[in-house]
Amino acid sequence: QVQLVESGGGLVQAGGSLRLSCAASGRIFSTYKIGWFRQAPGKERNFVARIRWRDGTVYYGDSVKGRFAISRDNAKNTVYLQMNSLKPEDTAVYYCAAGRVDSGYEYWGQGTQVTVSL
């Protein structure tokens, strides 16, 4: 069983930065991936980025490439999402999730709100 807790959300002006954290309790196996997703009001949940726990391989959604960076700290069982050059359209609840590399995401956090103002 894996439990995920997100933190670091808040209110920021457009062009600013935030760093989200996803702290995992329980064992993160080397065969897992950790992903970030976001959901804006009235919209579907969308993929943002993911990282493979074993070797740190990363992948980004098109809307955040070049602005966001995902990373991990194995010793702390924590994944980070550094968000730069934020835009109002980045406003959403951000969720982290964990799952096996070859399947979907089994575990989800409760989310953290990110609001980007003009």
Backbone as CSV, one residue per row, in Angstrom:
resi,resn,N_x,N_y,N_z,CA_x,CA_y,CA_z,C_x,C_y,C_z
1,GLN,0.837,-1.182,0.000,0.000,0.000,0.000,0.879,1.240,0.000
2,VAL,0.526,2.197,-0.833,1.273,3.442,-0.934,0.322,4.595,-0.648
3,GLN,0.758,5.509,0.178,-0.016,6.732,0.432,0.775,7.920,-0.059
4,LEU,0.078,8.831,-0.709,0.716,9.987,-1.330,0.118,11.269,-0.759
5,VAL,0.988,12.206,-0.415,0.530,13.486,0.113,1.203,14.609,-0.661
6,GLU,0.390,15.430,-1.311,0.908,16.563,-2.067,0.987,17.803,-1.178
7,SER,1.921,18.672,-1.501,2.027,19.951,-0.819,2.699,20.941,-1.757
8,GLY,2.650,22.219,-1.372,3.345,23.242,-2.141,2.474,24.093,-3.025
9,GLY,1.192,23.787,-3.075,0.310,24.599,-3.896,0.092,25.977,-3.283
10,GLY,-0.550,26.842,-4.046,-0.828,28.180,-3.538,-1.216,29.116,-4.653
11,LEU,-1.190,30.400,-4.322,-1.540,31.458,-5.268,-0.266,32.146,-5.734
12,VAL,-0.135,32.298,-7.041,1.059,32.916,-7.609,0.643,33.755,-8.813
13,GLN,1.398,34.793,-9.094,1.108,35.612,-10.257,1.646,34.953,-11.522
14,ALA,1.044,35.291,-12.626,1.510,34.768,-13.909,2.992,35.111,-14.096
15,GLY,3.732,34.124,-14.591,5.168,34.271,-14.759,5.967,33.780,-13.573
16,GLY,5.293,33.514,-12.479,5.962,33.065,-11.268,6.215,31.565,-11.262
17,SER,6.710,31.090,-10.125,7.086,29.682,-9.980,6.526,29.104,-8.687
18,LEU,6.333,27.816,-8.706,5.972,27.048,-7.520,6.643,25.691,-7.628
19,ARG,6.901,25.080,-6.478,7.392,23.718,-6.467,6.443,22.866,-5.644
20,LEU,5.888,21.879,-6.277,5.023,20.926,-5.595,5.834,19.721,-5.133
21,SER,5.402,19.158,-4.011,6.032,17.952,-3.493,4.989,16.852,-3.370
22,CYS,5.436,15.641,-3.569,4.586,14.459,-3.395,5.369,13.486,-2.530
23,ALA,4.966,13.390,-1.274,5.649,12.514,-0.330,4.926,11.177,-0.274
24,ALA,5.687,10.117,-0.451,5.113,8.774,-0.465,5.481,8.014,0.793
25,SER,4.492,7.403,1.383,4.750,6.486,2.491,4.412,5.080,2.012
26,GLY,5.087,4.105,2.603,4.974,2.774,2.058,6.078,2.578,1.029
27,ARG,6.172,1.396,0.527,7.299,1.090,-0.348,7.028,1.462,-1.797
28,ILE,7.926,2.279,-2.351,7.892,2.577,-3.776,8.844,1.612,-4.457
29,PHE,8.293,0.702,-5.217,9.116,-0.288,-5.887,9.819,0.321,-7.094
30,SER,10.946,-0.282,-7.442,11.700,0.224,-8.588,10.900,0.114,-9.878
31,THR,9.880,-0.726,-9.869,9.045,-0.906,-11.057,7.896,0.100,-11.129
32,TYR,7.907,1.071,-10.263,6.829,2.058,-10.234,7.186,3.309,-11.032
33,LYS,6.141,4.012,-11.398,6.258,5.350,-11.932,5.424,6.266,-11.044
34,ILE,5.830,7.526,-10.981,5.081,8.540,-10.251,4.696,9.622,-11.247
35,GLY,3.443,9.985,-11.251,2.976,10.981,-12.199,2.285,12.145,-11.508
36,TRP,2.260,13.260,-12.224,1.478,14.421,-11.803,0.367,14.629,-12.833
37,PHE,-0.813,14.910,-12.296,-1.970,15.211,-13.117,-2.592,16.497,-12.586
38,ARG,-3.457,17.095,-13.398,-4.154,18.284,-12.912,-5.577,18.304,-13.450
39,GLN,-6.427,18.942,-12.668,-7.829,19.051,-13.051,-8.322,20.454,-12.752
40,ALA,-8.700,21.145,-13.806,-9.277,22.483,-13.667,-10.787,22.346,-13.468
41,PRO,-11.423,23.362,-12.895,-12.870,23.293,-12.656,-13.649,23.016,-13.930
42,GLY,-14.514,22.014,-13.874,-15.348,21.679,-15.013,-14.645,20.957,-16.139
43,LYS,-13.399,20.563,-15.904,-12.634,19.898,-16.962,-12.154,18.531,-16.501
44,GLU,-11.701,17.745,-17.458,-11.182,16.420,-17.139,-9.793,16.524,-16.507
45,ARG,-9.433,15.456,-15.813,-8.092,15.379,-15.263,-7.118,15.082,-16.386
46,ASN,-6.039,15.847,-16.449,-5.063,15.711,-17.533,-3.675,15.377,-17.008
47,PHE,-2.960,14.659,-17.815,-1.581,14.282,-17.496,-0.665,15.503,-17.575
48,VAL,0.264,15.593,-16.628,1.243,16.684,-16.622,2.660,16.152,-16.857
49,ALA,3.073,15.211,-16.028,4.435,14.688,-16.134,4.534,13.381,-15.363
50,ARG,5.546,12.599,-15.678,5.775,11.380,-14.903,7.268,11.094,-14.851
51,ILE,7.647,10.289,-13.869,9.036,9.891,-13.706,9.075,8.426,-13.304
52,ARG,10.015,7.717,-13.888,10.168,6.306,-13.564,11.102,6.190,-12.370
53,TRP,10.640,5.502,-11.345,11.384,5.485,-10.097,12.764,4.871,-10.253
54,ARG,12.870,3.829,-11.069,14.111,3.077,-11.156,15.252,3.911,-11.719
55,ASP,14.997,4.613,-12.811,16.112,5.275,-13.475,15.885,6.762,-13.733
56,GLY,14.760,7.290,-13.267,14.535,8.723,-13.400,14.092,9.182,-14.772
57,THR,13.750,8.281,-15.641,13.259,8.668,-16.971,11.999,9.507,-16.822
58,VAL,11.952,10.625,-17.550,10.829,11.547,-17.405,10.075,11.707,-18.723
59,TYR,8.844,12.151,-18.583,8.001,12.397,-19.755,7.031,13.499,-19.369
60,TYR,6.764,14.421,-20.341,5.923,15.577,-20.054,4.765,15.694,-21.025
61,GLY,3.696,16.278,-20.527,2.619,16.647,-21.408,3.027,17.854,-22.248
62,ASP,2.438,17.988,-23.412,2.843,19.041,-24.338,2.672,20.442,-23.752
63,SER,1.647,20.640,-22.951,1.351,21.985,-22.465,2.347,22.487,-21.428
64,VAL,3.177,21.614,-20.883,4.105,22.034,-19.832,5.566,21.842,-20.214
65,LYS,5.818,21.290,-21.374,7.203,21.069,-21.790,7.977,22.376,-21.817
66,GLY,9.166,22.332,-21.255,10.012,23.518,-21.222,9.733,24.444,-20.054
67,ARG,8.634,24.222,-19.345,8.296,25.082,-18.201,8.305,24.318,-16.880
68,PHE,7.906,23.071,-16.909,7.838,22.251,-15.695,8.958,21.217,-15.716
69,ALA,9.385,20.826,-14.515,10.401,19.785,-14.397,10.036,18.866,-13.242
70,ILE,10.026,17.585,-13.516,9.744,16.588,-12.479,11.054,15.951,-12.049
71,SER,11.167,15.683,-10.750,12.375,15.057,-10.229,12.013,14.229,-9.010
72,ARG,12.957,13.448,-8.538,12.676,12.606,-7.373,13.860,12.604,-6.427
73,ASP,13.564,12.338,-5.183,14.588,12.143,-4.154,14.298,10.775,-3.547
74,ASN,15.084,9.787,-3.967,14.826,8.421,-3.519,14.917,8.292,-2.006
75,ALA,15.874,8.966,-1.415,16.093,8.845,0.029,14.896,9.377,0.813
76,LYS,14.229,10.369,0.250,13.085,10.970,0.938,11.753,10.422,0.434
77,ASN,11.810,9.524,-0.534,10.569,8.989,-1.121,9.647,10.119,-1.571
78,THR,10.240,11.099,-2.220,9.492,12.298,-2.600,9.745,12.633,-4.066
79,VAL,8.676,13.046,-4.725,8.754,13.520,-6.105,8.364,14.987,-6.122
80,TYR,9.073,15.754,-6.926,8.837,17.193,-7.007,8.363,17.573,-8.412
81,LEU,7.607,18.645,-8.443,7.233,19.238,-9.721,7.566,20.721,-9.639
82,GLN,8.643,21.098,-10.297,9.028,22.503,-10.361,8.278,23.142,-11.517
83,MET,7.513,24.166,-11.213,6.675,24.822,-12.220,7.145,26.254,-12.394
84,ASN,7.616,26.575,-13.574,8.100,27.911,-13.891,7.245,28.543,-14.984
85,SER,7.373,29.841,-15.116,6.635,30.582,-16.146,5.152,30.222,-16.120
86,LEU,4.590,30.252,-14.934,3.200,29.822,-14.778,2.243,30.761,-15.502
87,LYS,1.173,30.157,-16.011,0.140,30.872,-16.753,-1.203,30.670,-16.047
88,PRO,-2.139,31.580,-16.263,-3.467,31.387,-15.654,-4.094,30.040,-16.016
89,GLU,-3.798,29.545,-17.200,-4.373,28.255,-17.602,-3.751,27.063,-16.888
90,ASP,-2.723,27.311,-16.092,-2.165,26.247,-15.249,-2.955,26.080,-13.958
91,THR,-3.904,26.967,-13.722,-4.722,26.886,-12.521,-5.500,25.577,-12.506
92,ALA,-5.341,24.828,-11.412,-5.985,23.517,-11.305,-5.652,22.922,-9.946
93,VAL,-6.311,21.821,-9.633,-5.879,20.976,-8.529,-4.887,19.974,-9.113
94,TYR,-3.735,19.900,-8.482,-2.670,19.019,-8.948,-2.617,17.783,-8.062
95,TYR,-2.587,16.635,-8.725,-2.555,15.354,-8.037,-1.295,14.588,-8.401
96,CYS,-0.740,13.877,-7.447,0.294,12.913,-7.801,-0.297,11.518,-7.683
97,ALA,0.280,10.606,-8.428,-0.220,9.248,-8.493,0.946,8.295,-8.698
98,ALA,0.758,7.065,-8.260,1.797,6.050,-8.385,1.207,4.770,-8.957
99,GLY,2.030,4.096,-9.712,1.593,2.828,-10.284,2.750,2.117,-10.946
100,ARG,2.518,0.880,-11.299,3.555,0.107,-11.977,3.801,0.683,-13.369
101,VAL,5.030,0.574,-13.799,5.419,1.139,-15.082,4.575,0.596,-16.217
102,ASP,4.213,-0.677,-16.141,3.510,-1.324,-17.250,1.990,-1.357,-17.082
103,SER,1.487,-0.531,-16.156,0.032,-0.497,-15.973,-0.399,0.909,-15.588
104,GLY,-1.629,1.064,-15.133,-2.144,2.379,-14.778,-1.669,2.841,-13.424
105,TYR,-2.308,3.880,-12.935,-1.961,4.453,-11.641,-2.913,3.900,-10.583
106,GLU,-2.328,3.254,-9.584,-3.133,2.608,-8.548,-3.421,3.515,-7.359
107,TYR,-2.494,4.389,-7.074,-2.579,5.184,-5.853,-2.598,6.666,-6.207
108,TRP,-3.452,7.396,-5.506,-3.616,8.820,-5.767,-3.570,9.615,-4.472
109,GLY,-2.995,10.811,-4.571,-3.062,11.731,-3.459,-4.364,12.513,-3.490
110,GLN,-4.533,13.395,-2.524,-5.778,14.155,-2.417,-5.728,15.466,-3.179
111,GLY,-4.560,15.852,-3.628,-4.446,17.030,-4.471,-4.059,18.283,-3.727
112,THR,-3.481,19.216,-4.479,-3.133,20.521,-3.938,-3.517,21.580,-4.971
113,GLN,-4.102,22.666,-4.491,-4.616,23.698,-5.391,-3.499,24.640,-5.826
114,VAL,-3.449,24.878,-7.120,-2.551,25.888,-7.686,-3.413,26.910,-8.417
115,THR,-3.248,28.172,-8.041,-3.999,29.246,-8.680,-3.015,30.280,-9.207
116,VAL,-3.136,30.566,-10.500,-2.252,31.530,-11.144,-3.087,32.735,-11.559
117,SER,-2.742,33.882,-11.027,-3.502,35.099,-11.322,-2.776,35.940,-12.362
118,LEU,-3.548,36.806,-13.015,-2.962,37.690,-14.022,-2.138,38.787,-13.368
